């Protein structure tokens, strides 16, 4: 009766915990990549803004034509880089969402196993309590039976009773 609760699917529960941890790391990695790309795009746009300001200043100062042309070329390159970065961001955002869904599924699967384990533990405790109660009931019935038998038996004659009853 002193046996302990053992969940037969403990290995599956541990495996699902490992999967959840892995999905969490994958989601964090995708989130980090998306944030890095967002910062990269912001840097492209910031640099393009600086160059556009330089172009405006160059026109005002009547800078050499080749400087203005070169500045437009740089601004165009940064714009294309920002557009490419936006495409990469969209792809990374979709990947992050996919990984988020995988994480949610892994958490749900683990939670299902944890719920099953808790139900089985509760069943185990109820069954053990039922067995203990059955044992206590049996012991009570046996004790009552002994008492009734003891009460039903006449008292055994003692040696002093038999010596007074004989005369010669």
Residue pairs with C-beta under 8 A, 6 or more apart in sequence:
1 128
1 131
1 132
1 135
5 120
5 121
5 124
5 125
7 13
7 117
7 120
7 121
9 113
9 116
9 117
10 117
12 113
13 110
13 113
13 114
13 117
16 106
16 109
16 110
16 113
17 110
19 106
19 109
19 110
20 103
20 106
20 107
20 109
20 110
22 106
23 99
23 102
23 103
23 105
23 106
23 107
24 103
24 106
26 99
26 102
26 103
27 96
27 99
27 100
27 102
27 103
30 92
30 95
30 96
30 99
31 96
33 92
33 95
33 96
34 89
34 92
34 93
34 96
37 85
37 88
37 89
37 92
38 89
40 85
41 82
41 85
41 86
41 89
44 78
44 79
44 81
44 82
44 85
45 78
45 82
47 78
48 75
48 78
48 79
48 82
51 71
51 74
51 75
51 78
52 75
54 71
55 68
55 71
55 72
55 75
57 63
58 67
58 68
58 71
59 68
